[in-house]
Each structure stands twice: as C-alpha cells, then as structure tokens.
Amino acid sequence: MGGVYRSVDGGAHWTVQADGQQSDTKAIALAMAPSSPQTLFAGTVDYVSVYRSLDAGLHWTIADNGLPSSQPGWIDALAVSPTDAMTVYAGFYLMGGTGDSVFRTDDGGRQWTATPLTDASVFSLVVDPSRSSVVYAGSSEAIYKTVDGGRSWRELDPGGIGIVYAIALDPSNPRTIYAGSTNGAYKSTDGGRTWAAINTGLTTLWVESLAIDPTSPQTLYAGSGGGAGGGVYKSVDGGATWSGTSLRAGWVYSLAVNPTDTQNIFAGVNHKGHRGVMVSSDGGGTWALENDGMGSEQVNVLAVDPSGTLVHAAAYPGVWELTLP
C-alpha cells in the first residue's frame, strides 16, 4: 500500500502513520466491514491485488489468493457483507473485455473464488444491508443482481444506462436503489425490476458518485463530472429533483456522508486543477479543500467510520486516513 496517512488535528495536516506495502500502489477500491469497522479491504490498480487491514488501516496484509493475476485488468470495486466481515465481493475491470467479473471470499481474502458473472467490467458493488445474500453489481452496460450470494446473477436493464459507476441503497428500504452512470441517475423502488431516470436539475448526465443521508434517506448527493456541469448536486426528495451545491468541480470521483453529523459531507474531486478532498460542514452549502499533507491526489473512494471519527480515502497512491475532531 502506498502509505496509510492519519491526521491528528482534524484535517489541518496529514502525516504518514504506517506503511509496509508497495510504495507506489494505486488504491482504486475500498470497503469497510459494517459489522467490524476496524476491518478494511483495499483494491489496487497495479498488481491485481486486495489488501486487508484489521486495525482501521494502521497495518495491511495482502489478501489476494485466487484472484486472476494473469487476467488483464484490476479490482475496481469491493463490498463487504453486513453480517460477516470476512465475506467480501470484488468486482474486476476487464481490460480485454472477457473473463471473470466478480469474485467472492468467505475468509477475508485468504482464498477468492470466481462467481458465474463473466465478461462484464464491474465498477460498483453493494450488498443489501438487510439481506446479505443480495448483491448488486454495476457494469459497463447494465446492473446485475444476485439473491444467493453470487451463485447466480441476473441482468437488470434500466435501458441505455451506460457505465454504472455508483449504486446506493436506501438504508430504510433497501428495495429502493439509486444508480449513477454515464447517462445520468436512475432509481428503482422494487428491488431493480423497474427503473426511472431521475435527472431533473442535473446539468450533466455523467454521475460518477452517490451518497445517501443515513438519517434522512430522501436526501441524496450526486457527484458528476465532465465540462461546466461537473460538481456536487443535492436532492431532498429522493432524486425527483436536484439542485447544484456551491461545489463546482471538473470531476467528483467519490462522496461520503458522516453518519453522526449528516451535514458533514466529503467529496473526492478534481477542482480547478487541484485534486483531493473537499469538505462541507453545512450539507453542501459551502466547501473547503482539506489537502494539507496529502498533496494533490485523486481520491477514488471515501468511507466514514460509523462513529464519525475516522475517514478513509482510497487514492493514487495508497489509502489515507483523517481523524475527525
């Protein structure tokens, strides 16, 4: 891992805390175990590898036995079972267009096994928080669903959805699903059987990231990219309408909401030539760049600990950490 960095002053400055892995690793995927937030998994671009940490990112070990080192591509998405911190799904970006798409481990990465989903690059994964056997995978052409823990998959086709970069489930009703794609935002209220585009107010249809307020699930944030319309958008009516926040950025790669203070929003951005993390303390009304010590890094995934005290960021390079005051 390129380095695990921690701030002890609320983000005013980042300093290196621990390393021990590849110094130039680019982390593109990151997942926290809901049942054990100290347990993290990170996927990398360079080495077709997954790393595991059992101490909130202080130390990492490689956990990629069974992943296809000869299959061109990398691990682009990770998701952990809500009930078992050692059951993890990994989505593969297929450079050649063919191969195994989703892998599963039941022992924290000591051994991975391919599931039957093949020949589809997977950019997003999410596990139903109420039914751990239900998993959604967003690919380069569709959304796939399994109801048996990956033993079988079926395609959910919202129709012309494009590349699905983000999937988010309503925590109060996981049958309500949101998807962000290169053709906009989509919503299903019946577990993926039917879908509707929800793009009113979006000035660009490239939606790269999504986040839901866990205490008020009608409040959503969408990170978009490309051109003048890039930035963070907010909906307070379940995606029926969107309004732009004050953050206008070329790309918003990742979003996260602090579960203990849902006005506290984190965005991984490319903003006016600066890459890193933008932070809002007022629900997107205002934003500040919090990069000191980190430098200008592309932040691909953000995750906030359930206690609201620690933020993890998968970036180029490595996994970074921010201790909140």
Protein Blocks (a to p, Z undefined) as FASTA:
>chain_A
ZZdcddfegopaccdfbghiafkbccfbdcddfklmkbccdddfklopacddfegolacc
ddfehiafklgcddfbdcddfkbmkbccdddddfkopacfbdcdfehopaccddfbehia
cfbdcddfklmkbccdddfkbccddfegopaccdddebhnbpafbdcddfklmkbccddd
febccddfehomaccddfehiabfbdfbdcddfklmmbccdddeeijkgccdddfegoma
ccddfbdcfbdfbdcddfklmkbccddddeehiacddddfegomaccddfehnlpaddfb
dcddfklpaccddddedjdddddZZ
